[in-house]
Amino acid sequence: MSWRADLAVLRHRDVRIFVSARFVSLIGNSIAPIALVFAVLDVSDKASAVGGVLAARSIPNVVLLLVGGVIADRLPRHLVLVVANTVSGLTQALAAGLVLSGHAQIWQLAVIEAVNGIASAFVMPAMTGILPSIVDRDELPQANAISGFARSVAVIGGGAVAGVIVGFVGPGFGLAVDAVSFVLAALLISRLTLPHIERVRSSMIEDLRVGWTEFVSRQWVWVIVLSFGLLNMIFSACYSTLGPVIANNTFGRTGWGVVSACFGAGLIAGGIVMIRLKPRYPLRIGMFGVLLTAPIFVCLALAPNTIAVAAMAFVVGIGFEMFGIGWETALGQHVPIDKLSRVSSYDMLGSFVAIPAGQLAVGYVAALVSVKAVELYGAAIHIILVFLTLAVPSVWRLQRQSEAS
């Protein structure tokens, strides 16, 4: 099949708008985590402070995900995204102002990120339901792959820019760029035209019950979510929280920007592979992609230098994209569109619920044992979890709908 056929889904106006909006917001979001971590480190050099601010965002995000899923299935999803992106833009603008003025304190950044986390709880479930609403199911793998490719380009661009901004200008400017990107994304999303979906009027409790029934009725869904509850905790602790701390003490902030850019390059490579590959078993290849994350923990423990960690980050990016596209395709093809945001919210709740625990505990655990030990144990547990997940038949055998039907 030609590249023209692979990209044919871009003929849809709403697909182009959605991909553009996602690209713009993710450019800023790729800069923001790096800028935020180093803004915190400028105020306090403790890993526990970094974990505390990150957890301040994660906890309300996790708590409100189910509400976000119900709202996204009840209201027009693009309007939910416009409001949530606008709120996120305002919160990041406030954080940028505090950091640039030199008046930022840890508690202020924590409160601001908590509000940002609340807004994100509405963004993620709504985002999941957009593409399945505007393309046919047989086009969904290509639409997801192209959307993922745009995300990858944004991550590599954002990572590269973040390294320059944080290393040479300061983290406050990075947060300002993120604020602008949210506002631009809201403007683009407001132009989407989504088809009307008939929604049965019911209570929020009933909506949650229906979503839960859909979620637990598919073994492959809850097995993956259970696995990722632990995998994400390990990744957030060993990479997102300890990674910048290790970089700050060894190869520098600019080096961590290079690492983030290489992670984005890996996402691009993984997206290209998935556009062309169209795997028959999306979860099988996705979990093998997840396995590629473990080596970066070992690298951070044993060889914390820019070249080695950046090379591993490239590999991690490939694996992330392999899983992300496979998972979005599986959900979009096998879950009813009118219940997709609620199922996604249960997915995100289970996948993210342990992240704050990892963010809060890792600094203290590393102080008790060592950073090296945390990274190596994280790699070992990660590998075991991947193979246990692949051993479940419903995960191993799930096929693309076009192949299974």
N, C-alpha and C positions, 0 to 999 in steps of 0.2 A: 504494500500500500504506500502511496506517495505522501510526502509531507503535506501537500495541499489537502488531501483527504483527511489527514490527521488534524489539521487546523480548521477544517470546514465549520466547526461549531462556532467559530468567531463571526460567522455571517449574522448571528443573532445580535441585535443591538443591545439587548439587556445583558448578554454575556460580556460584551465589550465593556459596558459601563461597570458591571460588577467586578470584573478583573482589574479594571483601572482603579476603582475605589480601594480594592484590597491591596493593590500594589502601593498606592499612596500612603495608606495608613500603616502598612508594614514597613515602609522605609523608616518612618518615625519610630515605630515600635522596635525596630532592630537597633536603633540608636539608644532608645530610652533605658533598657535594662543596664547597659554598660554605663551610661551617664549616671543613672540612679545609684548603682553600687559604688562608683567612685565619688559621687557626691556625699554618700554616707561615710565613706572612708576618709574624706576630707574633714568630717566632723568628729568621727571616732574611728580609730584604726582596729577595732575589735570585730572579729568575725560574727560574734553574737549580735552586734548592732546591725550588721548587714542582714543577717537572718531575721532579726526582729522586724525591720522595715519591709522585707520581702513577704514575711508572714502576715503583716498587717494588711497587705493587699490580697493575699491568698485566702485568708480565713473568711472575710465577708463574701468573696467571690464564690467559694465553695458552698457557703451557707445558703446563698440566694440563687444558685444555679437552677434548682427545681422550679422556683418562681419564674425565673427567666424563661425556662422551657415552656411553661404554661402560657405566659404572656405572648411568646413568639408564635404559639399555635393558635392563640385567640385573635391577635391583632395583625394587621399587615406587617410582615416581617421587615420590609424596608423602612417603615416609619419607626419601628422599634430601634433599628440600627441608627437612624438619623439622630434620634434623641440621645441614645447612649454614646455615640461618637461625639456629640456636642458636649456632653457632660465631661467625657474624658479629655477633650481638648481644653476645657476650662481648668480642670484640676492640674493638668500638666503645665499649663501657663502659670498657675499660681506657684507650683513647685519651682519652675524656672526662675520666676521673679525672686523667690526667697534665696535660691542658691546664688544667682547673679549678684544680688545685693549684699551677700555675705552674712545674712541674718538667719540662715536655715539652721534648725535644730532637729534632732532625731525625732522627737515626738511630733513635730509639725509635718515632717516628711511621711511619718507613719500614718497620720490622720489623712493626709492628702491621698496617699496610695490606697488607703482603705476605701475612700470614695471612688477612686479609679477602679478598684476591684469590684465594687458594687455595679458600676456601669458595665464592666466586662462580663458580669454574670448574665446580662441581657444580650450582649453582642454575640457570644459564642453559640448559643442555641439557635438564635435567629439566623446567623451566618450559615449554619449547616443546612438550613432548609431553602436557601435561595436558589442554588443551581438546580436541584431536582424540580423546582417549580417552573423553571424557564427553559429547560431542554428535555427532550425525550430520553427515556431511560437507556436506550441503546447508545445515546451520545454522551451519557453521564461520565463514563471513564475518561473520555477525551477532554470533556469540560473540566473535570477535577484535575486532570494532569496539567492542562494549560493554566488553570488557576494556581496550582501548586508551583508551576514553573515561574509565574509572576511573583509568587511569594518568595521563591528562591532567589530570584534576581534582586528583589527588595532586600532580602537578608544580607546578601553579599555586598550590595551597595551600601546598606545601612551600617554593616559591620566595618567596612572600609572607612566610611565617613566618620563613624564613631571613634575609630582609632585616631584620626586626625583631630577631631573636635576635642575629645577628652584629653588627648596627649598634649595638644598645643594651645587650645583655647580655653577649655574647661568644661566640666559636666553641665553647667547651667545652660549653655547654648544647645547642647544635645537635647535637653528637656524642652527647650523652646521649639526646636524643630519638630519634636513629637507632637506638641500642642497644635502647631500649624497643620500637620499631616492629618490629625483627627478632624479638624474643621473642613479641610478640603475633601476628605472622604465622605463626610456628612452631606456636603453639597452634591457630590457625584451620586451617592445612593438615593438622594431625594428625586433623582430623575428616572429611577427604575419604574417599570410598569409590570406588576406581577398579576397573574391570573387570579380571579376570585376563587376562593376555596370555601365550600359550604362547611360551616362549623356548627356542631350541635351545642346549644346553650346548656351549660351545666356548671356546677360549683367547682371551685378550684380543687377541692378534695377529690371530687369525682374525676376531674381531669388528671390529677396526679395518679389516681388509682388505675385509670385506663393506660396511662403511660407506663406505669410499673408492670401491668399485665403484659404489654407489648415487649417490655424490656426483658422480663424473666422468661418469656415464652421461647426465646431464642438462646440456646445454650452458648453458642459461639459469642454472642454479645456479652453476656455477663462474665464468661470466663476471661475474655480479653480485658474487660474492665477491671476485674479482680486482679489480674496480673499487672496491669498498668498502675493500679493503686500503689503497688510496691515499686515498680520500675521507675515511675515518675518521682517517688520519694527519694530513691537512690540518685537519680539524675539531678534533681534540684539541689540535693545536699552536696554531692561530689563534684558536680560541674558548675551549676549556676551560682552556688553560694561559695564553696571553697575555691573554685577555679580562679575567680578574680583576686581572691586573697593570696593564693599561691603566686599568681602573676605579679601582683603588687610587690611581693617580697623577692621575686626572682627576675623574670625577664621583662617586667614593666607593663605599664598601661597601654602604650602603643602596641606592644606585642600582643596583648589580649585583643585589641582591635583587629590585628592581623588574623588571629585565631578565629574571631567571629566572622570575618570576611571569608576565610577558607571554609568555615561551616556552611556559609551561604553558597559558596561555589560547589560544595558537595550536594546541596539541595538542588542546584541547577542540573548537575550531572544525573542525580537520581530522577529528576523530573523528565529529562530527555530519555532516559532508559525506560521509564514507565509509559511515556507517550508512544514509544515504538513497540514496547514489549507486550502490553495488554495481557497480563498474566491470566491464565485460566483459573488459578487458585490465588486470589488476591491476599488472603490472610496468611497463607503459607509463605509466600515470598516476602510479605510484610514483616513477619516475625523473624525471618532470616536477616532482614534488614536491621531490625532492632538489635540483633546479636552484634552488629558492627559497632555498637556504642561502647562496649566493655573496654576495648584497648585504650581509649583516651583516659580512663581512670588510672590504668597502669602507667601511662605516660606521665600524667600529672604527678604520680607518686615517685617515679624513678628517673624521669628525664624531663624536668620542667624547663624547657627552652622553647623559644618561638617556633623554630623549624619543626621540631618533633611534635609539639602539641598542635600546631597548625595542620600538619599532615594528617594527624589522627582526627582532627575536627572535620576535615574534608571527607573522610570516610564515614564519620558519624552523620554528616549531612546527607550523604547518599542513602544511608539506612533509614534515616528519618523520613525522607521523601518516599521511599519504597513503601514504608508502612502507612504513612499518612494518606497517600492516594489510594492504596488498597483498602484501607478502612473506610474512607469516605465513599468509595464506590460500593462497598458491601452494604453499608447502611442505606445509601441512597437507592439501591436496587431492591433491597429486601425488606425495608420498613415502609409502611404506608405514609404518603406525603403529609397527610393531615395529623399524623402522630409523630412525625420525625423529630421535631424540635424537643418534644417531651422525652422521647427515647434518648436523644442526644444529651439532654440535660442530666438524665440518670447516668449516662456514660461519663460525662464530664465530672459529675459529683463523685462517682466511684474512682475515677482516674486521678482526680486532684485532691481528694480528701486528706491524704496522708502527706501532701507536699508541705503544708505548714509545719508539721511535726519534724520533717527532715530539715527544714530551714532553721527552725528554732533550736533543734538539738545538736546539729552537726558541729557548731562552734564549741560547745561544751564537751562533746565526745572527743573531738580532735585535741582539745586541751588535756583530756585525761589520758588518751592513748598516744596518738600522733596523727598528723595529717596523712602521712604515708599509709598508716594502717587503715584509716577510714577509706582511702581510695582503693586499696587492694582488696579489702573485704567487700567493698561495694561492687567491684568488678566480678568477684567470684559469685556473689549472690545474684547479680544481674544475669549471668550466664545460666545458672541453674533455673531461674524463673522462666527464661525464654524456652528452654527445652521442655520444661513441665507444661507450658502452654501449648507447644506444638504437639505434645503427646495426646491432647484431647481430640478425638475424632472429628467433632463438628467444626473445630478450627482448621484442622488439617485438610478436610474434604470440601469446605465451602467453595462453590464455584461462582464465577460471574453469571449473572442471570441469563445472559444470551447463550451461555454454554449449558447451563443447567436446565433451561426451559425446553 
